[in-house]
Amino acid sequence: MKIIIIDDDVFFRNFYSTKLTELGYTTETAGDGEEAMIKMTTFIPDLILLDIIMPKKDGFTVLNELRLNPILNTIPVIVFSTLGQEPDIEKAKQLGAKDYINKSYFDFDSLSKKISSYLSK
Amino acid sequence: MTSIDISVYKKQYIELAKNSITIIQDTFKTYVQSKPKNNKLLTEPHRFIHMMRSQSAFLGYEKTAQYCFEIEKIFAKLISNDTFFLNEMQDLDLLQCINQLPRNLDEIELNNTEIDLNKFYNQLQTIYQSI
């Protein structure tokens, strides 16, 4: 199963890429939304982990482009951001995100269970 | 805080935070000196203080995370309003608050503790409330 981690923060890109690879997933990373959309023309993931605040193209823009893309619009997206305000969560879900987690306070074991759950659907 | 071994990630956190602080300090000084002032110049420092907040919270440095969040909020509010600017004294106060970050980071690096930033935290809240 393939997962792409889209986050401008190299700390989280490295952490989640390493941890998910250890669990047996094939991972790809992108440092911004623009890079992510380019990479997903050849790396079609089974699940997307998406940050919101990023340069060039932010997470909300990526969500909008994903839902308009006939190849990518069925891929589950988990937004993981430190933005935790209700309007941000609501906006992400309206744009098609399946889930929204606060990456700074969320336990990795719980995240891996969520990922497994979305991938098994 | 996620259940991880902090010591494994602490070194990377310190390196990234030092880099973030340098970018925030340098860009904020450029912003303060810009004529006319352009609040959009705060976009990059906003992104880096946001990253620092996320990383700090992730590793359990909660005071640092909250402190970064106060700076982040000020930047966000200024970015969203092209016509409002801090006065010179507020710029200096904000810069003074930003300049506490290296001291705090040194303490985390050496002793794995956070310094008392209450005075500057209150200063940040005062600045934010004035916007």
gemmi code that builds the backbone of each chain (N, CA, C; Angstrom):
import gemmi

chains = {
    "A": [
        ("MET", (0.856, -1.205, 0.000), (0.000, 0.000, 0.000), (0.887, 1.248, 0.000)),
        ("LYS", (0.441, 2.233, -0.747), (1.274, 3.437, -0.928), (0.665, 4.660, -0.262)),
        ("ILE", (1.515, 5.402, 0.429), (1.071, 6.613, 1.128), (1.990, 7.758, 0.736)),
        ("ILE", (1.387, 8.899, 0.455), (2.189, 10.104, 0.234), (1.997, 11.040, 1.416)),
        ("ILE", (3.113, 11.589, 1.905), (3.095, 12.508, 3.043), (3.431, 13.892, 2.502)),
        ("ILE", (2.475, 14.806, 2.592), (2.643, 16.148, 2.020), (2.735, 17.145, 3.153)),
        ("ASP", (3.942, 17.650, 3.401), (4.172, 18.539, 4.542), (5.445, 19.325, 4.288)),
        ("ASP", (5.403, 20.643, 4.493), (6.612, 21.449, 4.269), (7.614, 21.249, 5.408)),
        ("ASP", (7.181, 20.661, 6.501), (8.036, 20.467, 7.667), (8.821, 19.153, 7.527)),
        ("VAL", (10.123, 19.280, 7.308), (10.944, 18.095, 7.066), (10.949, 17.166, 8.286)),
        ("PHE", (10.781, 17.734, 9.456), (10.750, 16.915, 10.676), (9.624, 15.898, 10.586)),
        ("PHE", (8.416, 16.362, 10.262), (7.264, 15.458, 10.201), (7.308, 14.567, 8.970)),
        ("ARG", (7.821, 15.104, 7.864), (7.955, 14.257, 6.660), (8.837, 13.058, 6.995)),
        ("ASN", (9.977, 13.328, 7.602), (10.917, 12.244, 7.933), (10.325, 11.280, 8.950)),
        ("PHE", (9.690, 11.838, 9.979), (9.148, 10.986, 11.046), (8.093, 10.036, 10.489)),
        ("TYR", (7.102, 10.584, 9.807), (6.006, 9.731, 9.335), (6.450, 8.800, 8.219)),
        ("SER", (7.354, 9.275, 7.372), (7.865, 8.416, 6.312), (8.592, 7.214, 6.910)),
        ("THR", (9.436, 7.483, 7.896), (10.188, 6.403, 8.547), (9.253, 5.421, 9.249)),
        ("LYS", (8.352, 5.963, 10.049), (7.446, 5.108, 10.842), (6.531, 4.282, 9.950)),
        ("LEU", (6.022, 4.903, 8.887), (5.093, 4.169, 8.011), (5.831, 3.130, 7.172)),
        ("THR", (7.044, 3.445, 6.791), (7.849, 2.463, 6.057), (8.134, 1.258, 6.943)),
        ("GLU", (8.411, 1.523, 8.206), (8.643, 0.422, 9.162), (7.426, -0.495, 9.264)),
        ("LEU", (6.244, 0.078, 9.058), (5.012, -0.726, 9.112), (4.734, -1.453, 7.804)),
        ("GLY", (5.578, -1.208, 6.797), (5.433, -1.945, 5.543), (4.810, -1.177, 4.398)),
        ("TYR", (4.506, 0.088, 4.632), (3.944, 0.903, 3.551), (5.055, 1.413, 2.642)),
        ("THR", (4.703, 1.642, 1.378), (5.600, 2.332, 0.457), (5.262, 3.808, 0.548)),
        ("THR", (6.239, 4.629, 0.867), (5.934, 6.042, 1.090), (6.651, 6.942, 0.090)),
        ("GLU", (6.002, 8.060, -0.153), (6.594, 9.136, -0.952), (6.335, 10.407, -0.145)),
        ("THR", (7.165, 11.417, -0.342), (6.952, 12.677, 0.375), (6.981, 13.847, -0.592)),
        ("ALA", (6.378, 14.951, -0.161), (6.417, 16.189, -0.930), (6.451, 17.347, 0.054)),
        ("GLY", (7.213, 18.393, -0.299), (7.399, 19.517, 0.612), (6.398, 20.651, 0.425)),
        ("ASP", (5.566, 20.543, -0.584), (4.515, 21.538, -0.779), (3.465, 20.967, -1.723)),
        ("GLY", (2.359, 21.678, -1.849), (1.253, 21.165, -2.644), (1.576, 21.044, -4.122)),
        ("GLU", (2.377, 21.959, -4.606), (2.729, 21.931, -6.036), (3.547, 20.687, -6.359)),
        ("GLU", (4.545, 20.430, -5.522), (5.383, 19.235, -5.700), (4.536, 17.977, -5.579)),
        ("ALA", (3.608, 17.993, -4.648), (2.750, 16.830, -4.418), (1.911, 16.493, -5.649)),
        ("MET", (1.310, 17.506, -6.242), (0.442, 17.252, -7.404), (1.272, 16.720, -8.576)),
        ("ILE", (2.488, 17.200, -8.709), (3.372, 16.695, -9.767), (3.730, 15.230, -9.485)),
        ("LYS", (4.110, 14.934, -8.243), (4.513, 13.555, -7.897), (3.355, 12.583, -8.082)),
        ("MET", (2.137, 13.042, -7.819), (0.987, 12.132, -7.910), (0.545, 11.858, -9.345)),
        ("THR", (1.268, 12.421, -10.312), (0.981, 12.037, -11.696), (1.618, 10.679, -11.995)),
        ("THR", (2.655, 10.332, -11.226), (3.299, 9.031, -11.431), (3.219, 8.126, -10.206)),
        ("PHE", (3.110, 8.714, -9.030), (2.965, 7.926, -7.800), (1.523, 8.071, -7.351)),
        ("ILE", (0.697, 7.098, -7.705), (-0.715, 7.168, -7.324), (-0.845, 6.504, -5.956)),
        ("PRO", (-1.081, 7.280, -4.905), (-1.110, 6.688, -3.566), (-2.444, 6.024, -3.267)),
        ("ASP", (-2.441, 5.224, -2.233), (-3.681, 4.643, -1.724), (-4.270, 5.504, -0.607)),
        ("LEU", (-3.413, 6.368, -0.052), (-3.857, 7.277, 1.002), (-2.932, 8.494, 1.017)),
        ("ILE", (-3.504, 9.637, 1.363), (-2.738, 10.891, 1.399), (-2.774, 11.459, 2.802)),
        ("LEU", (-1.583, 11.782, 3.335), (-1.481, 12.550, 4.584), (-1.112, 13.979, 4.175)),
        ("LEU", (-1.927, 14.920, 4.561), (-1.809, 16.264, 4.000), (-1.766, 17.333, 5.077)),
        ("ASP", (-0.727, 18.147, 5.040), (-0.626, 19.313, 5.917), (-1.401, 20.469, 5.271)),
        ("ILE", (-1.639, 21.511, 6.009), (-2.393, 22.646, 5.458), (-1.481, 23.824, 5.107)),
        ("ILE", (-0.751, 24.327, 6.106), (0.084, 25.500, 5.851), (1.353, 25.067, 5.135)),
        ("MET", (1.426, 25.402, 3.859), (2.600, 25.050, 3.043), (2.824, 26.167, 2.029)),
        ("PRO", (4.056, 26.327, 1.553), (4.301, 27.351, 0.519), (3.795, 26.874, -0.839)),
        ("LYS", (3.768, 27.753, -1.767), (3.401, 27.529, -3.175), (1.941, 27.090, -3.341)),
        ("LYS", (1.554, 26.033, -2.682), (0.177, 25.550, -2.784), (-0.196, 24.929, -1.439)),
        ("ASP", (-1.184, 25.517, -0.771), (-1.493, 25.017, 0.576), (-2.415, 23.804, 0.533)),
        ("GLY", (-2.680, 23.262, 1.698), (-3.451, 22.036, 1.774), (-4.877, 22.175, 1.285)),
        ("PHE", (-5.491, 23.295, 1.544), (-6.872, 23.495, 1.078), (-6.932, 23.504, -0.451)),
        ("THR", (-5.938, 24.131, -1.078), (-5.887, 24.160, -2.547), (-5.680, 22.750, -3.090)),
        ("VAL", (-4.820, 21.994, -2.426), (-4.582, 20.613, -2.853), (-5.875, 19.806, -2.748)),
        ("LEU", (-6.584, 19.964, -1.638), (-7.846, 19.235, -1.466), (-8.807, 19.550, -2.607)),
        ("ASN", (-8.893, 20.810, -2.959), (-9.797, 21.209, -4.035), (-9.369, 20.592, -5.365)),
        ("GLU", (-8.079, 20.583, -5.629), (-7.591, 20.007, -6.891), (-7.780, 18.489, -6.907)),
        ("LEU", (-7.631, 17.866, -5.767), (-7.809, 16.411, -5.700), (-9.249, 16.026, -6.035)),
        ("ARG", (-10.189, 16.760, -5.486), (-11.592, 16.355, -5.697), (-12.043, 16.598, -7.131)),
        ("LEU", (-11.312, 17.453, -7.852), (-11.640, 17.708, -9.253), (-10.878, 16.780, -10.198)),
        ("ASN", (-9.988, 15.973, -9.641), (-9.160, 15.088, -10.456), (-9.802, 13.702, -10.512)),
        ("PRO", (-10.191, 13.224, -11.687), (-10.915, 11.955, -11.793), (-10.101, 10.744, -11.358)),
        ("ILE", (-8.770, 10.862, -11.392), (-7.925, 9.734, -10.979), (-7.678, 9.760, -9.469)),
        ("LEU", (-7.585, 10.927, -8.919), (-7.172, 11.055, -7.519), (-8.328, 11.287, -6.547)),
        ("ASN", (-9.509, 11.563, -7.064), (-10.571, 12.026, -6.156), (-11.186, 10.939, -5.282)),
        ("THR", (-10.803, 9.675, -5.505), (-11.323, 8.626, -4.631), (-10.318, 8.231, -3.544)),
        ("ILE", (-9.166, 8.831, -3.560), (-8.131, 8.477, -2.576), (-8.451, 9.147, -1.242)),
        ("PRO", (-8.490, 8.388, -0.160), (-8.784, 9.007, 1.139), (-7.665, 9.960, 1.561)),
        ("VAL", (-8.063, 11.118, 2.076), (-7.116, 12.123, 2.540), (-7.304, 12.330, 4.039)),
        ("ILE", (-6.224, 12.182, 4.769), (-6.233, 12.536, 6.188), (-5.432, 13.820, 6.313)),
        ("VAL", (-6.098, 14.875, 6.736), (-5.390, 16.131, 6.978), (-4.729, 16.032, 8.343)),
        ("PHE", (-3.430, 16.295, 8.390), (-2.767, 16.329, 9.699), (-2.034, 17.656, 9.842)),
        ("SER", (-2.567, 18.446, 10.720), (-2.116, 19.826, 10.851), (-2.155, 20.236, 12.315)),
        ("THR", (-1.361, 21.259, 12.647), (-1.430, 21.782, 14.002), (-2.511, 22.853, 14.117)),
        ("LEU", (-3.047, 23.263, 12.970), (-4.214, 24.143, 13.023), (-5.351, 23.303, 13.597)),
        ("GLY", (-5.931, 23.766, 14.675), (-6.965, 22.917, 15.253), (-8.295, 23.583, 15.409)),
        ("GLN", (-8.452, 24.752, 14.759), (-9.696, 25.488, 14.921), (-10.815, 24.818, 14.127)),
        ("GLU", (-11.992, 24.899, 14.695), (-13.162, 24.269, 14.075), (-13.394, 24.705, 12.625)),
        ("PRO", (-13.273, 25.999, 12.286), (-13.475, 26.402, 10.885), (-12.495, 25.710, 9.917)),
        ("ASP", (-11.252, 25.480, 10.369), (-10.267, 24.812, 9.510), (-10.660, 23.360, 9.299)),
        ("ILE", (-11.105, 22.712, 10.366), (-11.514, 21.309, 10.271), (-12.720, 21.190, 9.351)),
        ("GLU", (-13.662, 22.090, 9.542), (-14.891, 22.065, 8.747), (-14.577, 22.302, 7.274)),
        ("LYS", (-13.696, 23.250, 7.011), (-13.321, 23.573, 5.625), (-12.655, 22.364, 4.975)),
        ("ALA", (-11.769, 21.705, 5.704), (-11.075, 20.533, 5.164), (-12.071, 19.435, 4.817)),
        ("LYS", (-13.016, 19.215, 5.691), (-13.995, 18.150, 5.433), (-14.935, 18.514, 4.293)),
        ("GLN", (-15.279, 19.781, 4.204), (-16.120, 20.204, 3.073), (-15.395, 20.029, 1.749)),
        ("LEU", (-14.064, 20.142, 1.794), (-13.276, 19.964, 0.574), (-12.938, 18.497, 0.318)),
        ("GLY", (-13.426, 17.632, 1.163), (-13.305, 16.203, 0.865), (-12.384, 15.399, 1.757)),
        ("ALA", (-11.763, 16.026, 2.748), (-10.900, 15.259, 3.642), (-11.735, 14.264, 4.438)),
        ("LYS", (-11.200, 13.062, 4.583), (-11.924, 12.019, 5.321), (-11.755, 12.211, 6.828)),
        ("ASP", (-10.636, 12.782, 7.195), (-10.341, 12.913, 8.614), (-9.389, 14.073, 8.825)),
        ("TYR", (-9.349, 14.533, 10.059), (-8.497, 15.676, 10.403), (-7.888, 15.390, 11.761)),
        ("ILE", (-6.565, 15.356, 11.819), (-5.928, 15.112, 13.118), (-4.895, 16.195, 13.409)),
        ("ASN", (-4.687, 16.441, 14.672), (-3.667, 17.389, 15.107), (-2.354, 16.605, 15.236)),
        ("LYS", (-1.450, 16.839, 14.306), (-0.253, 15.999, 14.242), (0.665, 16.155, 15.443)),
        ("SER", (0.548, 17.279, 16.166), (1.429, 17.485, 17.311), (0.986, 16.705, 18.535)),
        ("TYR", (-0.266, 16.358, 18.591), (-0.800, 15.740, 19.799), (-1.405, 14.355, 19.554)),
        ("PHE", (-1.242, 13.861, 18.357), (-1.882, 12.600, 18.037), (-0.886, 11.462, 18.162)),
        ("ASP", (-1.323, 10.409, 18.815), (-0.472, 9.251, 19.027), (-0.272, 8.486, 17.726)),
        ("PHE", (0.970, 8.093, 17.425), (1.234, 7.435, 16.150), (0.496, 6.106, 16.026)),
        ("ASP", (0.413, 5.387, 17.119), (-0.298, 4.097, 17.072), (-1.753, 4.301, 16.647)),
        ("SER", (-2.366, 5.356, 17.168), (-3.754, 5.653, 16.793), (-3.839, 6.048, 15.323)),
        ("LEU", (-2.849, 6.813, 14.874), (-2.845, 7.212, 13.459), (-2.707, 5.983, 12.559)),
        ("SER", (-1.824, 5.080, 12.928), (-1.620, 3.905, 12.072), (-2.892, 3.063, 12.019)),
        ("LYS", (-3.642, 3.028, 13.103), (-4.929, 2.300, 13.087), (-5.928, 2.995, 12.175)),
        ("LYS", (-5.942, 4.312, 12.222), (-6.839, 5.074, 11.332), (-6.482, 4.793, 9.876)),
        ("ILE", (-5.179, 4.855, 9.583), (-4.717, 4.619, 8.213), (-5.158, 3.236, 7.759)),
        ("SER", (-4.916, 2.259, 8.591), (-5.277, 0.886, 8.272), (-6.774, 0.771, 8.020)),
        ("SER", (-7.544, 1.489, 8.815), (-9.002, 1.458, 8.683), (-9.440, 2.047, 7.347)),
        ("TYR", (-8.872, 3.189, 6.961), (-9.260, 3.810, 5.694), (-8.793, 2.980, 4.503)),
        ("LEU", (-7.674, 2.307, 4.639), (-7.153, 1.501, 3.537), (-7.905, 0.192, 3.351)),
        ("SER", (-8.575, -0.222, 4.400), (-9.296, -1.490, 4.294), (-10.707, -1.312, 3.738)),
        ("LYS", (-11.130, -0.037, 3.570), (-12.502, 0.209, 3.074), (-12.582, 0.050, 1.563)),
    ],
    "B": [
        ("MET", (0.848, 14.802, 23.361), (2.172, 14.425, 22.869), (2.152, 12.954, 22.469)),
        ("THR", (2.741, 12.654, 21.324), (2.751, 11.280, 20.854), (3.756, 10.465, 21.666)),
        ("SER", (3.535, 9.173, 21.781), (4.390, 8.344, 22.617), (5.631, 7.942, 21.840)),
        ("ILE", (6.641, 8.792, 21.859), (7.860, 8.494, 21.130), (9.054, 8.727, 22.039)),
        ("ASP", (10.207, 8.220, 21.617), (11.435, 8.440, 22.362), (12.007, 9.782, 21.918)),
        ("ILE", (11.866, 10.788, 22.790), (12.249, 12.149, 22.425), (13.716, 12.243, 22.059)),
        ("SER", (14.571, 11.519, 22.781), (16.016, 11.645, 22.573), (16.406, 11.345, 21.130)),
        ("VAL", (15.634, 10.484, 20.497), (15.934, 10.116, 19.108), (15.735, 11.315, 18.182)),
        ("TYR", (14.737, 12.128, 18.483), (14.368, 13.224, 17.580), (14.827, 14.598, 18.056)),
        ("LYS", (15.372, 14.644, 19.236), (15.707, 15.944, 19.828), (16.779, 16.668, 19.017)),
        ("LYS", (17.780, 15.948, 18.579), (18.886, 16.581, 17.847), (18.362, 17.237, 16.572)),
        ("GLN", (17.517, 16.527, 15.851), (16.960, 17.095, 14.624), (16.105, 18.318, 14.940)),
        ("TYR", (15.332, 18.209, 16.013), (14.486, 19.330, 16.436), (15.339, 20.569, 16.716)),
        ("ILE", (16.422, 20.402, 17.440), (17.289, 21.532, 17.791), (17.840, 22.179, 16.526)),
        ("GLU", (18.328, 21.366, 15.614), (18.911, 21.904, 14.363), (17.867, 22.669, 13.560)),
        ("LEU", (16.683, 22.068, 13.432), (15.622, 22.713, 12.655), (15.144, 23.993, 13.336)),
        ("ALA", (15.036, 23.941, 14.658), (14.562, 25.120, 15.395), (15.562, 26.271, 15.275)),
        ("LYS", (16.846, 25.962, 15.321), (17.865, 27.011, 15.184), (17.736, 27.669, 13.819)),
        ("ASN", (17.536, 26.860, 12.805), (17.368, 27.379, 11.451), (16.104, 28.231, 11.358)),
        ("SER", (15.028, 27.750, 11.935), (13.755, 28.496, 11.919), (13.915, 29.844, 12.595)),
        ("ILE", (14.575, 29.844, 13.756), (14.745, 31.086, 14.514), (15.547, 32.098, 13.704)),
        ("THR", (16.600, 31.641, 13.057), (17.423, 32.546, 12.241), (16.583, 33.177, 11.134)),
        ("ILE", (15.800, 32.363, 10.468), (14.948, 32.876, 9.390), (13.921, 33.864, 9.934)),
        ("ILE", (13.322, 33.525, 11.062), (12.309, 34.408, 11.658), (12.938, 35.743, 12.055)),
        ("GLN", (14.086, 35.695, 12.729), (14.745, 36.929, 13.164), (15.150, 37.795, 11.973)),
        ("ASP", (15.787, 37.179, 10.988), (16.289, 37.949, 9.841), (15.130, 38.545, 9.033)),
        ("THR", (14.112, 37.736, 8.798), (12.997, 38.215, 7.978), (12.194, 39.276, 8.719)),
        ("PHE", (12.056, 39.113, 10.020), (11.305, 40.116, 10.774), (12.043, 41.458, 10.778)),
        ("LYS", (13.357, 41.409, 10.883), (14.135, 42.656, 10.841), (13.975, 43.325, 9.478)),
        ("THR", (13.984, 42.528, 8.421), (13.783, 43.071, 7.078), (12.410, 43.718, 6.976)),
        ("TYR", (11.425, 43.045, 7.549), (10.052, 43.562, 7.532), (9.965, 44.911, 8.255)),
        ("VAL", (10.566, 44.977, 9.436), (10.514, 46.204, 10.239), (11.159, 47.364, 9.487)),
        ("GLN", (12.208, 47.070, 8.745), (12.956, 48.127, 8.048), (12.374, 48.467, 6.686)),
        ("SER", (11.413, 47.667, 6.225), (10.876, 47.896, 4.876), (10.050, 49.183, 4.835)),
        ("LYS", (10.206, 49.916, 3.756), (9.468, 51.148, 3.566), (8.892, 51.167, 2.149)),
        ("PRO", (7.590, 51.183, 1.959), (6.614, 51.080, 3.034), (6.563, 49.675, 3.616)),
        ("LYS", (5.988, 49.551, 4.782), (5.893, 48.246, 5.423), (4.976, 47.326, 4.624)),
        ("ASN", (5.397, 46.078, 4.505), (4.626, 45.107, 3.737), (4.361, 43.887, 4.616)),
        ("ASN", (3.122, 43.729, 5.062), (2.801, 42.636, 5.982), (2.959, 41.253, 5.348)),
        ("LYS", (2.925, 41.217, 4.021), (3.097, 39.917, 3.354), (4.505, 39.358, 3.576)),
        ("LEU", (5.445, 40.224, 3.950), (6.808, 39.742, 4.250), (6.822, 38.826, 5.474)),
        ("LEU", (5.747, 38.846, 6.232), (5.663, 37.996, 7.422), (5.200, 36.571, 7.102)),
        ("THR", (4.924, 36.295, 5.828), (4.418, 34.968, 5.452), (5.428, 33.864, 5.768)),
        ("GLU", (6.677, 34.079, 5.419), (7.685, 33.051, 5.706), (7.945, 32.900, 7.211)),
        ("PRO", (8.183, 33.994, 7.945), (8.356, 33.803, 9.387), (7.143, 33.156, 10.042)),
        ("HIS", (5.953, 33.444, 9.516), (4.750, 32.792, 10.049), (4.829, 31.282, 9.847)),
        ("ARG", (5.247, 30.896, 8.671), (5.333, 29.461, 8.366), (6.357, 28.785, 9.274)),
        ("PHE", (7.474, 29.450, 9.499), (8.534, 28.832, 10.307), (8.186, 28.814, 11.794)),
        ("ILE", (7.503, 29.831, 12.274), (7.122, 29.789, 13.697), (6.037, 28.736, 13.886)),
        ("HIS", (5.196, 28.560, 12.878), (4.174, 27.513, 12.921), (4.834, 26.131, 12.976)),
        ("MET", (5.865, 25.920, 12.170), (6.594, 24.649, 12.177), (7.228, 24.426, 13.537)),
        ("MET", (7.814, 25.489, 14.074), (8.474, 25.357, 15.366), (7.447, 25.021, 16.450)),
        ("ARG", (6.277, 25.614, 16.354), (5.203, 25.295, 17.305), (4.844, 23.812, 17.214)),
        ("SER", (4.646, 23.350, 15.990), (4.245, 21.952, 15.775), (5.290, 20.991, 16.336)),
        ("GLN", (6.547, 21.251, 15.990), (7.621, 20.356, 16.437), (7.759, 20.378, 17.965)),
        ("SER", (7.668, 21.573, 18.552), (7.821, 21.707, 20.005), (6.725, 20.936, 20.734)),
        ("ALA", (5.504, 21.105, 20.250), (4.379, 20.407, 20.880), (4.538, 18.900, 20.729)),
        ("PHE", (4.964, 18.480, 19.576), (5.122, 17.053, 19.286), (6.090, 16.384, 20.259)),
        ("LEU", (7.146, 17.124, 20.613), (8.162, 16.551, 21.491), (7.904, 16.851, 22.960)),
        ("GLY", (6.816, 17.526, 23.246), (6.446, 17.752, 24.640), (6.939, 19.044, 25.232)),
        ("TYR", (7.500, 19.923, 24.434), (7.952, 21.230, 24.939), (6.764, 22.198, 24.826)),
        ("GLU", (5.852, 22.004, 25.729), (4.550, 22.657, 25.628), (4.641, 24.168, 25.816)),
        ("LYS", (5.479, 24.626, 26.738), (5.604, 26.083, 26.961), (6.146, 26.743, 25.697)),
        ("THR", (7.118, 26.095, 25.081), (7.690, 26.631, 23.853), (6.628, 26.671, 22.759)),
        ("ALA", (5.836, 25.616, 22.684), (4.772, 25.549, 21.678), (3.768, 26.683, 21.871)),
        ("GLN", (3.364, 26.895, 23.104), (2.395, 27.963, 23.376), (2.989, 29.334, 23.082)),
        ("TYR", (4.250, 29.503, 23.394), (4.950, 30.767, 23.138), (5.019, 31.027, 21.634)),
        ("CYS", (5.392, 30.006, 20.896), (5.450, 30.125, 19.434), (4.069, 30.448, 18.867)),
        ("PHE", (3.051, 29.873, 19.472), (1.686, 30.103, 18.991), (1.302, 31.568, 19.148)),
        ("GLU", (1.729, 32.197, 20.210), (1.426, 33.624, 20.410), (2.077, 34.478, 19.331)),
        ("ILE", (3.312, 34.142, 18.973), (4.004, 34.869, 17.894), (3.299, 34.587, 16.568)),
        ("GLU", (2.955, 33.329, 16.363), (2.275, 32.906, 15.131), (0.966, 33.677, 14.937)),
        ("LYS", (0.226, 33.816, 16.008), (-1.066, 34.518, 15.924), (-0.882, 35.973, 15.508)),
        ("ILE", (0.150, 36.618, 16.036), (0.412, 38.022, 15.692), (0.752, 38.121, 14.209)),
        ("PHE", (1.642, 37.246, 13.763), (2.013, 37.258, 12.342), (0.781, 37.029, 11.467)),
        ("ALA", (-0.032, 36.058, 11.839), (-1.212, 35.709, 11.032), (-2.161, 36.890, 10.914)),
        ("LYS", (-2.337, 37.584, 12.024), (-3.271, 38.703, 12.015), (-2.735, 39.845, 11.152)),
        ("LEU", (-1.445, 40.095, 11.225), (-0.860, 41.165, 10.409), (-0.909, 40.804, 8.927)),
        ("ILE", (-0.638, 39.529, 8.613), (-0.651, 39.086, 7.204), (-2.050, 39.271, 6.608)),
        ("SER", (-3.063, 39.047, 7.459), (-4.438, 39.118, 6.947), (-4.921, 40.557, 6.777)),
        ("ASN", (-4.111, 41.524, 7.238), (-4.542, 42.921, 7.155), (-3.401, 43.780, 6.620)),
        ("ASP", (-3.541, 44.166, 5.343), (-2.469, 44.932, 4.698), (-2.350, 46.352, 5.212)),
        ("THR", (-3.377, 46.812, 5.898), (-3.400, 48.236, 6.240), (-3.082, 48.512, 7.705)),
        ("PHE", (-2.909, 47.437, 8.503), (-2.616, 47.677, 9.915), (-1.162, 47.315, 10.196)),
        ("PHE", (-0.492, 48.150, 10.961), (0.906, 47.888, 11.292), (1.133, 48.164, 12.771)),
        ("LEU", (2.095, 47.434, 13.334), (2.498, 47.717, 14.706), (3.291, 49.023, 14.716)),
        ("ASN", (3.255, 49.738, 15.831), (4.104, 50.929, 15.926), (5.542, 50.495, 16.264)),
        ("GLU", (6.423, 51.479, 16.287), (7.844, 51.161, 16.454), (8.122, 50.430, 17.764)),
        ("MET", (7.461, 50.868, 18.825), (7.665, 50.249, 20.139), (7.182, 48.803, 20.130)),
        ("GLN", (6.049, 48.562, 19.474), (5.517, 47.207, 19.397), (6.427, 46.308, 18.558)),
        ("ASP", (6.991, 46.887, 17.499), (7.950, 46.122, 16.694), (9.123, 45.673, 17.566)),
        ("LEU", (9.619, 46.604, 18.368), (10.766, 46.296, 19.232), (10.389, 45.266, 20.286)),
        ("ASP", (9.193, 45.410, 20.848), (8.721, 44.444, 21.850), (8.614, 43.054, 21.234)),
        ("LEU", (8.077, 42.997, 20.025), (7.911, 41.700, 19.360), (9.280, 41.091, 19.047)),
        ("LEU", (10.186, 41.936, 18.585), (11.535, 41.442, 18.290), (12.208, 40.925, 19.567)),
        ("GLN", (11.993, 41.635, 20.649), (12.561, 41.203, 21.931), (12.020, 39.821, 22.310)),
        ("CYS", (10.726, 39.613, 22.081), (10.103, 38.313, 22.384), (10.688, 37.216, 21.489)),
        ("ILE", (10.846, 37.543, 20.210), (11.411, 36.566, 19.279), (12.828, 36.193, 19.713)),
        ("ASN", (13.556, 37.189, 20.196), (14.956, 36.961, 20.581), (15.104, 36.117, 21.845)),
        ("GLN", (14.010, 35.778, 22.506), (14.096, 34.861, 23.651), (14.154, 33.406, 23.199)),
        ("LEU", (13.761, 33.181, 21.956), (13.706, 31.797, 21.473), (15.070, 31.090, 21.503)),
        ("PRO", (16.165, 31.767, 21.099), (17.462, 31.076, 21.166), (17.855, 30.677, 22.586)),
        ("ARG", (17.583, 31.549, 23.558), (17.913, 31.230, 24.960), (17.154, 29.992, 25.411)),
        ("ASN", (15.876, 29.962, 25.054), (15.032, 28.838, 25.428), (15.536, 27.548, 24.778)),
        ("LEU", (15.917, 27.669, 23.529), (16.395, 26.491, 22.802), (17.702, 25.973, 23.399)),
        ("ASP", (18.574, 26.887, 23.804), (19.834, 26.478, 24.441), (19.541, 25.673, 25.704)),
        ("GLU", (18.566, 26.117, 26.465), (18.204, 25.440, 27.720), (17.648, 24.046, 27.436)),
        ("ILE", (16.845, 23.960, 26.377), (16.301, 22.648, 25.992), (17.449, 21.734, 25.579)),
        ("GLU", (18.369, 22.279, 24.798), (19.477, 21.473, 24.286), (20.376, 20.976, 25.417)),
        ("LEU", (20.669, 21.869, 26.362), (21.635, 21.509, 27.405), (20.990, 20.711, 28.538)),
        ("ASN", (19.808, 21.177, 28.954), (19.215, 20.608, 30.159), (17.843, 19.992, 29.966)),
        ("ASN", (17.366, 20.032, 28.739), (16.038, 19.479, 28.437), (14.935, 20.127, 29.278)),
        ("THR", (15.126, 21.413, 29.581), (14.068, 22.163, 30.267), (13.800, 23.455, 29.492)),
        ("GLU", (12.675, 24.069, 29.787), (12.303, 25.331, 29.127), (12.438, 26.469, 30.130)),
        ("ILE", (12.872, 27.636, 29.656), (13.048, 28.765, 30.574), (11.701, 29.403, 30.864)),
        ("ASP", (11.700, 30.264, 31.869), (10.478, 30.980, 32.231), (10.311, 32.152, 31.270)),
        ("LEU", (9.297, 32.056, 30.425), (9.055, 33.108, 29.434), (7.784, 33.891, 29.738)),
        ("ASN", (7.296, 33.769, 30.961), (6.008, 34.391, 31.306), (5.939, 35.875, 30.972)),
        ("LYS", (6.994, 36.598, 31.317), (6.981, 38.054, 31.095), (6.788, 38.352, 29.607)),
        ("PHE", (7.507, 37.608, 28.780), (7.461, 37.866, 27.340), (6.179, 37.297, 26.726)),
        ("TYR", (5.683, 36.220, 27.316), (4.411, 35.645, 26.893), (3.304, 36.681, 27.074)),
        ("ASN", (3.320, 37.338, 28.237), (2.319, 38.383, 28.510), (2.481, 39.546, 27.543)),
        ("GLN", (3.727, 39.841, 27.212), (4.008, 40.922, 26.262), (3.403, 40.588, 24.895)),
        ("LEU", (3.540, 39.357, 24.494), (2.980, 38.917, 23.213), (1.455, 39.028, 23.226)),
        ("GLN", (0.858, 38.645, 24.332), (-0.603, 38.725, 24.408), (-1.065, 40.173, 24.351)),
        ("THR", (-0.302, 41.068, 24.968), (-0.643, 42.493, 24.927), (-0.577, 43.007, 23.493)),
        ("ILE", (0.465, 42.611, 22.785), (0.610, 43.034, 21.387), (-0.567, 42.515, 20.567)),
        ("TYR", (-0.886, 41.248, 20.754), (-1.972, 40.628, 19.967), (-3.297, 41.321, 20.241)),
        ("GLN", (-3.540, 41.632, 21.479), (-4.814, 42.270, 21.824), (-4.920, 43.684, 21.272)),
        ("SER", (-3.787, 44.282, 20.974), (-3.813, 45.654, 20.456), (-4.071, 45.694, 18.949)),
        ("ILE", (-3.982, 44.534, 18.293), (-4.119, 44.518, 16.830), (-5.607, 44.560, 16.452)),
    ],
}
model = gemmi.Model(1)
for chain_id, residues in chains.items():
    chain = gemmi.Chain(chain_id)
    for i, (resn, *xyz) in enumerate(residues, 1):
        res = gemmi.Residue()
        res.name, res.seqid = resn, gemmi.SeqId(i, " ")
        for name, pos in zip(("N", "CA", "C"), xyz):
            atom = gemmi.Atom()
            atom.name, atom.element = name, gemmi.Element(name[0])
            atom.pos, atom.b_iso = gemmi.Position(*pos), 0.0
            res.add_atom(atom)
        chain.add_residue(res)
    model.add_chain(chain)
structure = gemmi.Structure()
structure.add_model(model)
structure.setup_entities()
